[in-house]
Amino acid sequence: MSVHLTTVMTRELRALAREIRAYPDDESLWKTIPGAANAGGTLALHLVGNIQHYIGARLGGSDYVRDRAAEFARRGVSRLELMAEVEKAIAAVERTIPALQPHTLAADFPEVVGGRIIRTDEFLVHLATHLAWHLGQMDYHRRAVTGEPGKIGAVPVTELSTARPA
């Protein structure tokens, strides 16, 4: 399971980087659109904060300290800075998830989330789908802001592994 989660989550994070690069400038990343609560930059900050906290810090023991309120309050963060945070999130996934042992995956996640105790493997699947959901929102935000309907190859199946686990 951990091999597949690593593959999918790093693919989604690379797609996040492609979305960020597809905005024509830093300002457009922070434009708000009617009917959407969050700008693309807000979604990016939230996603990298989420991954670095839950995977990097809680499971991997990194020193990352999350400021969830700031993820939604900050504005004007450059694409360059966001890309650096995406790279940190990718590193957290690549370093942590493959090292998880079956007994850790089957155990309770080491933090109560949403008032609930959740198994680690189930919560990791949740994190992957949460990442994909917000990535889709970001794609629509970018299209609305830029007027560019074209595909950017956000989540190509070609980035999934063709190898079969032994």
Secondary structure, 3 states (H helix, E strand, C coil): CHHHHHHHHHHHHHHHHHHHHHCCCCHHHHCCCCCCCCCHHHHHHHHHHHHHHHHHHHHCCCCCCCCHHHHHHCCCCCHHHHHHHHHHHHHHHHHHHHHCCHHHHHCECCCCECCECCEHHHHHHHHHHHHHHHHHHHHHHHHHHHCCCCCCCCCCHHHCCCCCCC
